[in-house]
Amino acid sequence: MIKRSITILALGLGVGAALFIAANLGATRHDSADGPAPVVGASGISGQPRIPAGGSLDDLIASLQARLNAVPEDYDSWASLGLAYVQQAKVTVDSTYYPRADGALARSLEINDTDNFLAYAGLSALASARHEFSEARRLADRGLEINSFSAILYGALSDAELQLGNYDEALAAVQRMVDLSPDMASLSRASYTWELRGNVDEARRLMRRALADAPTAADRAFALVHLGGLSFDEGDANAALGLYLEALDASPTDVSALAGKAKSEAALGQIETALDDYATVVTRAPEPGYIVEYARLLESVGRTDDAVNQYSAFDATQRLFEANGVEADATATLVEVDRGNIDVALTAAERGVANRPFIAMHDAYAWALHAAGRDHDALASIDRAMALGTRNASFHYHAGMISLSLGDIDRAQRELITALDINPAFDPLSADVASRTLASLEAAP
């Protein structure tokens, strides 16, 4: 699902790979329905401090800060620190790192504003993290004017183009990135572009290539998490669970792996274990997508008070994001629809599709329009969400329910059957609605 897949944009594969953006991210691969929490590996930017084996992003930041205390005019280190702060914001789900990133990157450009392409890479990453994708594209293009052979900048450009709905341009940028540097960062992005187009086999092949190239345990865990996501989204929760467990073996503190484990356990009926794992996940990293997954699982087993508490945590995180310049994403729209705040959801979705016409945003807008009774408009929006051929059970579920409201019983049945064929456990609440609705349609004379 795109709930998972936006999170591939939050890769943590060295400072350069901090350019992977959270849906959201991200979120999980959420569009946060957008982001997994990234973990930076050992491979830093050439000529910059590297994370020592077994080290952490905190270690890298401390190393860069020590370097800058000794050499305060080192603009590359300022740019690297800005990138690291963007990554740290995603790892910790602490958006107060974004102003710090802004300051570090501004200082880098203050020292060198002529050929400082790395600072533009950082600024593009920061703009994407704040969901300002037109600005992210502009900044990536500015950096490429300085250095047209920068794989990092082509990655930043592809991230921005993707979220702007320019899928061919995003694919071209990813291909250029692969040509320049066929490594884990570029291969992972390439995998995602094929997943979006519904070619899961090619997406899996490329992610397995990325896994084979993984330079660190954290990078290996990242690839395994996304392979697990591909399996889960295809309805194979057993295979997904095995891959998430492998990821945890590689990196025992990987939050995205633990969230995937919880999701798979829930799909397999291991509810109490899943709830315990989710509680750990949201304590370690209160990423909005994880919180919503946990809340919906709590709702599905009748623990509504606990679910309300999680939605309160979601609201608090959203307020913190807003205070630090992060635009709301598709997850926020879907949550508002579920809570019956239809006008709020529509306003958020309309702003979202104007600024970020990615397929997940069109899906969220469709669901808000459906909730508002504007089903003809909703159908047009869900068709835009499905235009790439993405195998997304939630999209098909939404299309089925919208079609049903329009009286198109044949399409409603087809879409609901497709949703459940892709993944019969795509959501702890919606999958049950899909099953019951389909059963009632099939029983009708």
N, C-alpha and C positions, 0 to 999 in steps of 0.2 A: 504494500500500500504506500501511497505517498506520505502517509504519516511517518513511515520509516524512511522513505527515500530522500526526503529533504535533508535528512541528517547526513547523508554522504557528503554534503557540502561542508561539513564541519570536521574534516579530516585533520588528524594531528600527526604529521609525518615529518617532523623537523620544522625549523622556523619558517622555511620557505613554504612548506605545506600548510602553514597556518592560514593561508589564503582560502582554504576550504571554508565555506560559509555555513552557518547554522540555519531551515528551516525552520525548521525548522524545526534543517535543524533539525526548527530544524526537526528541528527538532527528529534516542530513538531516531530513526530517520523520519523525523516529523517535518511537516511543513509548519513548523514547530507548532502544526502537523508537520514541523520544519526541522529537530536536531539531535546524532549520538554525541555524548560528551567526548571530545577529542583528547588524545594523549599524545604529547610530542615525543617523537623518537629521538634517537641519538644523532641523527644526521642534521647538522646545522648548515648555515650558509657558508660557502667557501670563504675562508679568511676570518670567520667570526667564531666566537667561543662556541664550543659544542657541549651538549649534555654528556657527561661521562657515563660509562656503562652503569646501569642501575640507577642513574640519576633521574631527575624530574624536571618538570617545567619550572618549578620554583628554583631549582639549582641553576637552570639556564638564566632566568631573570636575575638571580643574585650575581652570576658571573658577568652578565652584561652591565649591571650596575657598578660592579667593581671595576670593570674596564673603563667605564665612563668617568668614574671618580679619578682614575689615573690619566685618562686621555679624553677630556671633556669635549674636544672638537671632533671626535670620531663619529662622523655622520652616519656611516654604515651601522655602527653599533646602536645609535639612536633609532635608526629605522628598524633594526632587528628587535630592539626592545619594544618598539611600538607593535610590531607583529606578534611578539610574545605576549604582550598585554591583551591583544585581541583574542589570542588563543586561550589565555588564562580566563578571560571572561566566559568563554564557552565551557571550559573544563569545570569551573566553579559555579556557573550560572550566576555570576556576579557582574552585572552590567556597569558597576562603578569603575571597572577597569577600562571602559571605553574612553572616558575623559583622560585617563592617564595615557592611553595609546595616542589620543589626539595630541596631547602635549609633547610626547616623545617624537612623534612624526613631524610635528611643526618645528621642533628644535632641529631635527635632521635637515629639513629643507631650509631653515634659517642659516645653517652652516654652509650648505651647498644646494643651490636651487638651479643648477645648470645641467648636470648629468646624473642626478641622484634618482635613478630609476627605482631603486629599492624602496625609497620613501613613498613613491607613487604606488608601488605594490601594496605597501602597508595601508596607505590611505584608501585604496580600492577595497582591501579586505575589511577595513573599518566601516566604510560606507555600506558594503554588503551586509555586514553583521548588524547594522542598524536598519537594514531593509531599504536602503536608498540606492536602488539598483541602477538608475540612470546615471547618478553621480559616480557609482562604482565603475560603470562602463567608461565614462569620460576619463576618470583617473587612470584606468588601465590603459586606455588608448594613449594618454599623455606619456605614461611610462614607456610604452612601446615605441613612441616617437624617439625616445632616447636610446632604447636598446630593443631592437626588433628581434633579438634572438633569446629573449628571456622566457624560459618555460614558466616561471612563476607568474609573470604578467599574463601569459596566455591562459593560465589557469584562472586567474582573477577575472579576465575578460569572459571566459566561458561561463563562470558562475553568474556573472551579471546578465549576460545574454540569455541564459537559461531562464532566470527569474523574470526577465522582461518578455518572455514568450517568443524569443527569436531562436528557435530550436536549431535551424540549419546553421545559423551563425555560431551558436554555441558548439555544435558538432565540429565545425571547421576550426574553431579555436582549440578545442580539445585535440583534434588530429594534429594540429601544429605543435601543441604541447608534447604529444607522444613522439612526434618526429624529432623534436629537440631533446627530449629526455624521457625515454621509455621506461619509467620507473613506477613505483607503487602509486605515487600521487597522480600521475597522468593516466595510468591504466585504470585506477579506481574511478576517475571521472569518466573515462571512456565506457566503463562498465555501466555506469548510471545512464549515459545517453542511450544505450541500447535497451536498458530496462524500461526507460520511459517509452520507447517505441514498441514495447511488447515482446521484444526478442530476449526472453529470459535466458535461453541457452547461451547466447553470445555474451550476455551480461555476466553469467556465471563463469564462462570460460575466461573472460578478461579479469574477473576478480580472483580467480584461481592463479592466473599469471601474477597478479599483484601479491597474492599470498606467497608465491614462490620467491618473489623478490623482496619480501619483507626483511628489513635489516635488523629489526629489534623485536623483542617479545611484545612490546606494546603495539607495534605495527602489525605483527602477526595477529594479535587479538583483534585489531581493527578489521582486517580482512575477513577473519572468521565471523565476526559479528555481522558483517554485511552479507556473507554467504548464508548465515543463519537467517537473516531477514528475507533473502530471496526464497529460501525453502519455506519459511513460515507463510509468506505471502502467496505461495503456491499451494498452501493447504497441508504441508507436511510438517506438522508440529514436532513429530518424533525426530526427524532429521535436523530440524532447527535446534531443538534442545541439545542434541549431541554437539552441534557446532558451537553453540553458546557455551557449553561446558568446556569444550576445547579452548575457547577464547579465555575463559576464566582460569584454566590451567596455565595458559601463557602469561596472563596478566590478572592476578587474583583480585585486584581492586578496580577493575574496569567496570564502570557503572553501566555503560551501554550493554555490555555482555550480561550483567545481572538483570537488567530490565528485559532483555530478550529472553533470558531464562524464565523470568516471572511470566511473561506473556505466553511462552510455550507451555509452561506448567498449567496455566489457566485453561488453555485450549485442550489440554489433555485431562482436565478434570481434577488436577491437583491444586485445588483452590486455596487451602490454608497455607500450603507452602508458597504459592504464588503471592498471596497477600503479605506474608512475612517478607518475601524478597522485595516486593514493591515498597514496603515500609522502609526497608533499608535504602533502597534506591533514592526515594524522595528526601530522605534525611541527608544522604551524601550529596545529592545534586538535585535541587528542586526545579528541574527543567520542566516547563509547562506541559510538554507532551507526555512525560512520564507521570506527572501529577494527574492528568486527565485519564490516562490509561488506568491508573490506580483507582481513581474515583469511580470510573464506570464499572470496574470489576466489583468494587464495594456496593454500588447500586444494584448490580445484578444478583447479589446474594442478600439483598434486603438491609444492608448496613447503611441506611440513608444518612443518619447523623454523621457517621464517619466520612461519608462521601461529601457532605456539606463542608466539613472541616477541610477536606482537600481542595474543594473549590475556593474556599477562603484563602488557602495558600496560593492557589493559582492567581487569584485576584491581586494578592500582595506582590507576587512576582511580576505580573503585568504592569502594576503601578511603578515598580522599580525600573522596569524596562523603559516605560514611557518617560520617566524622569531623566533617563540617560540617553534619550534620543532614539530609542528603538521603536520602529513602527509595528503596530499589531499585525498578526499574520492570520492564516486560515484557521488555525486552531481556535483563536479568540472568537472568530465568527461562529464556528460550529458550537462552541460552548454557550454563546449567547442564545443561539437558536434553541439548544436543548433546555435552557433555563427559561425560555419563553420571552426573552427580551428581543422581540423581533425587530423593532425599529432600530435598536442599538446594533443588532447584527447586520441589518441592511446598510446602515451608515458605514460600519466598519468594512463590509464587503465591497461596497461601491468605491470606497477609497482604496481598498486593496487591489481591485482589478484595474483601477486607473494607474496605480503606481507599480504594480507587480502582477502583470497578467499571466502568471504561471498557471499550469493546469490545476494545481491544488486550490488556487484562489478562485478559479472559475467554478470548481466543484462546491466550495464553500458558499459562493454567491448563489449558485443554483439552489442550494439547500435553504438559504435564507429567503430567496424569492418564493420557493415552495411553501415555506412556513407562513409567508405573507399572503398566500393565495394567488400569487402571480405565476401560475404554472406554465403558461406559454413562454414567458420570459425565462422561467427556470429551465424548461426543456432546451431552449437555445443555449443557455449557459452550460448545462451539463454536457451537451453535445460538443461544445468547445473543449471542455475538460477531457473528453474521451477521444478527441480528434487524432491524437498520436497513436492510438491503439494500445495504450498502457493497460496492462492486466491488473486492474485495481478493483477489488471486490466492493469497496465502499462506493466507488463511482457507479458501478453497476447497480448496487442497491439503491442509491439515490435516483438513478435513472428509472428504475422500476417503480419506485413509489411516486415519482412525478408523473410517469406515464399512467399509472393507475388513477391518479387524481384527474387526469385529462380524459379518462374513459378508454384509453388504449390498452385493453386487456391483454392482447397478444404481445405487445412489446413489454408490458409489465411482467408477464410470465417469463419471457425470454431473459429479461435483465436480471430478475431475481434468481432464476435458475443459473445464469452465468455467475452471479455473485457467489452463490453457494458452491458451485462447481470449482471456482477458483480457490476459495478458502471458506469452508463451512464455519470457521471460528474467527472470522475477520474482526469481530467486535463483540464483547460480551453482552451488549444490549441489542445492537442492530441486527446481528445474525439471528437472534431469536425472533425479532419482528419479521425479518425476511422469511424465515421458515414458516411462521404462522400465517403470514399473508399469502405465501405461495400455496400452502395447504388449503386455505379457504378458497382461493381462485380455482384450484384444481378440483375442489369438491362442488363448485357451483355448477348448476345445470347448464 
